[in-house]
């Protein structure tokens, strides 16, 4: 059982998956910073000086000036601004992965075309096995064809 586990772990696909998970974990904070610090501020400026991180819907009776104040008071809120940042974050990561996979597919060699297993009889045009020396349909000699 230990031998099978060792073979499983050191198979190429498992190692590739481990590398992908580690790279994804390292890539996450970079994309989060890109969304929070680079992408969303200009969008917020265009919309009218809106900071998406502070957008929230208060479910309580008391009003709060910011999301931080509402959370400090343990008020029930829906922080849809954080949700919007997370959605944009997801879209950027998904698009980056799409571009990466697309490039990888361009470099992948096309699958080799398998050798034909059948041929056509030159006399009756029936399909016969490639190694046939006589057509099973018309009994013609196929040695020369």
C-alpha positions in Angstrom: 0.0 0.0 0.0 2.9 2.4 0.8 4.4 1.6 -2.6 1.2 2.4 -4.4 0.9 5.7 -2.5 4.5 6.6 -3.4 3.8 5.9 -7.1 0.6 8.0 -6.9 2.3 10.9 -5.2 5.3 11.0 -7.6 3.2 10.6 -10.7 3.6 13.7 -12.9 0.0 14.9 -12.6 0.0 15.0 -8.8 3.2 16.9 -8.7 1.8 19.3 -11.3 -1.3 19.8 -9.2 0.8 20.5 -6.1 2.8 23.1 -8.0 -0.4 24.7 -9.3 -1.9 25.0 -5.8 1.3 26.6 -4.5 1.4 29.0 -7.4 -2.3 29.8 -7.0 -1.8 30.5 -3.3 1.1 32.9 -4.1 -0.9 34.5 -7.0 -3.9 35.2 -4.9 -2.6 38.1 -2.8 -1.1 39.7 -5.9 -4.5 39.7 -7.7 -6.3 40.9 -4.5 -3.9 43.8 -4.3 -4.4 44.5 -8.1 -8.2 44.6 -7.6 -8.3 46.6 -4.4 -5.5 49.0 -5.1 -5.4 49.4 -8.9 -8.6 48.4 -10.6 -11.4 49.4 -8.2 -10.2 52.9 -7.2 -10.5 54.2 -10.8 -13.9 52.5 -11.2 -15.0 54.1 -7.9 -13.7 57.5 -9.1 -15.7 57.2 -12.4 -18.9 56.2 -10.5 -18.5 59.2 -8.2 -15.8 58.8 -5.5 -17.1 55.5 -4.3 -14.9 53.2 -2.2 -16.2 49.8 -2.9 -14.8 48.4 0.3 -17.1 50.6 2.3 -20.3 49.8 0.5 -22.7 47.9 2.8 -26.4 47.4 3.5 -27.3 47.9 7.2 -29.8 45.3 8.4 -30.1 46.8 11.9 -32.1 49.8 13.2 -29.2 52.1 13.9 -27.3 53.9 11.1 -23.5 53.8 10.8 -21.2 56.0 8.9 -18.9 53.2 7.7 -18.6 49.5 7.4 -15.9 49.5 10.0 -18.1 51.3 12.5 -21.0 48.9 11.8 -18.7 45.8 12.3 -17.2 47.3 15.4 -20.7 47.6 16.9 -21.4 44.0 15.7 -24.4 45.2 13.6 -25.8 42.9 11.0 -24.7 44.1 7.6 -24.4 42.9 4.1 -20.9 44.0 2.9 -21.7 44.0 -0.8 -18.7 46.2 -1.6 -16.4 43.4 -0.4 -18.4 41.0 -2.5 -18.0 43.1 -5.6 -14.2 43.3 -5.0 -14.1 39.5 -4.6 -16.1 39.0 -7.8 -13.7 41.3 -9.8 -10.8 39.4 -8.2 -12.3 36.1 -9.3 -12.9 37.4 -12.9 -9.3 38.6 -13.1 -7.9 35.2 -11.8 -10.2 33.3 -14.2 -9.1 35.4 -17.2 -5.4 35.0 -16.3 -5.9 31.2 -16.0 -7.7 31.2 -19.3 -4.9 33.0 -21.0 -2.3 30.7 -19.4 -4.2 27.5 -20.6 -4.7 29.0 -24.0 -1.0 29.6 -24.4 -0.1 26.2 -23.1 -2.5 24.7 -25.7 -0.7 26.6 -28.5 2.6 25.0 -27.5 1.1 21.5 -27.2 1.9 19.2 -30.1 -1.1 17.9 -32.0 -1.9 14.3 -31.4 -0.3 12.0 -34.0 -2.7 10.7 -36.6 -3.0 7.0 -36.2 -2.1 4.7 -39.1 -5.2 3.6 -41.1 -6.6 0.2 -40.0 -8.7 -0.3 -43.2 -8.4 0.3 -46.9 -10.8 0.3 -49.8 -11.1 -2.5 -52.3 -10.1 -1.1 -55.7 -12.7 -3.4 -57.4 -15.9 -3.2 -55.3 -15.0 -0.2 -53.1 -15.8 -2.1 -49.9 -13.8 -1.4 -46.8 -11.4 -4.2 -45.9 -8.7 -4.6 -43.2 -5.4 -3.1 -44.2 -3.6 -6.5 -44.1 -6.2 -8.2 -46.3 -4.8 -9.8 -49.4 -8.2 -10.9 -50.7 -11.4 -8.9 -50.6 -14.0 -10.7 -48.5 -16.8 -9.1 -50.5 -15.8 -9.6 -54.1 -12.9 -12.1 -53.6 -10.6 -10.0 -55.7 -6.8 -10.3 -55.2 -5.6 -7.3 -53.3 -1.8 -8.1 -53.2 -0.9 -5.5 -55.8 -3.1 -2.7 -54.5 
